[in-house]
Amino acid sequence: MQAITWRHDSGGHWTARRDGVVVGTIDQVQGYELHSTDGTIRGSHNSLGNAQAQLDAWAAWATGSDHS
């Protein structure tokens, strides 16, 4: 699997993709609101980098073979 790539779609909206498939979004409202497309991950953050890091960490854990 490839690493997550981020795209700034417009204004305060970013889309995360892995292997060409959307896996999450971030919307800037009063902070940065993260949502995974499958509903597993949600988070409210003070910075874009922290919101991205949450999804990146979850994706690394979810695809790792040593998290039993």
Contacts in CASP RR format, 6 or more apart in sequence:
PFRMAT RR
TARGET T0000
AUTHOR 0000-0000-0000
METHOD contacts of the structure
MODEL  1
MQAITWRHDSGGHWTARRDGVVVGTIDQVQGYELHSTDGTIRGSHNSLGN
AQAQLDAWAAWATGSDHS
1 18 0 8 1.000
1 19 0 8 1.000
1 63 0 8 1.000
2 18 0 8 1.000
2 19 0 8 1.000
3 18 0 8 1.000
3 56 0 8 1.000
4 16 0 8 1.000
4 17 0 8 1.000
4 18 0 8 1.000
4 23 0 8 1.000
4 55 0 8 1.000
4 56 0 8 1.000
4 59 0 8 1.000
5 16 0 8 1.000
5 17 0 8 1.000
5 18 0 8 1.000
6 14 0 8 1.000
6 15 0 8 1.000
6 16 0 8 1.000
6 17 0 8 1.000
6 52 0 8 1.000
7 14 0 8 1.000
7 15 0 8 1.000
7 16 0 8 1.000
7 17 0 8 1.000
8 14 0 8 1.000
9 15 0 8 1.000
11 28 0 8 1.000
12 26 0 8 1.000
12 27 0 8 1.000
12 28 0 8 1.000
13 25 0 8 1.000
13 26 0 8 1.000
13 27 0 8 1.000
13 28 0 8 1.000
14 25 0 8 1.000
14 26 0 8 1.000
14 27 0 8 1.000
14 48 0 8 1.000
14 52 0 8 1.000
15 22 0 8 1.000
15 24 0 8 1.000
15 25 0 8 1.000
16 22 0 8 1.000
16 23 0 8 1.000
16 24 0 8 1.000
16 25 0 8 1.000
16 26 0 8 1.000
16 52 0 8 1.000
16 55 0 8 1.000
17 23 0 8 1.000
18 59 0 8 1.000
22 37 0 8 1.000
23 36 0 8 1.000
23 37 0 8 1.000
23 38 0 8 1.000
23 55 0 8 1.000
23 59 0 8 1.000
24 34 0 8 1.000
24 35 0 8 1.000
24 36 0 8 1.000
24 37 0 8 1.000
24 41 0 8 1.000
24 55 0 8 1.000
25 34 0 8 1.000
25 35 0 8 1.000
25 37 0 8 1.000
26 32 0 8 1.000
26 33 0 8 1.000
26 34 0 8 1.000
26 35 0 8 1.000
26 48 0 8 1.000
26 51 0 8 1.000
26 52 0 8 1.000
27 33 0 8 1.000
27 35 0 8 1.000
28 48 0 8 1.000
31 44 0 8 1.000
31 45 0 8 1.000
31 46 0 8 1.000
32 44 0 8 1.000
32 45 0 8 1.000
32 46 0 8 1.000
32 47 0 8 1.000
32 48 0 8 1.000
32 49 0 8 1.000
32 50 0 8 1.000
32 51 0 8 1.000
33 42 0 8 1.000
33 43 0 8 1.000
33 44 0 8 1.000
33 45 0 8 1.000
33 51 0 8 1.000
34 41 0 8 1.000
34 42 0 8 1.000
34 43 0 8 1.000
34 44 0 8 1.000
34 45 0 8 1.000
34 51 0 8 1.000
34 54 0 8 1.000
34 55 0 8 1.000
35 41 0 8 1.000
35 42 0 8 1.000
35 43 0 8 1.000
36 42 0 8 1.000
36 55 0 8 1.000
36 58 0 8 1.000
40 58 0 8 1.000
41 54 0 8 1.000
41 55 0 8 1.000
41 58 0 8 1.000
43 51 0 8 1.000
43 54 0 8 1.000
45 51 0 8 1.000
45 54 0 8 1.000
61 67 0 8 1.000
END
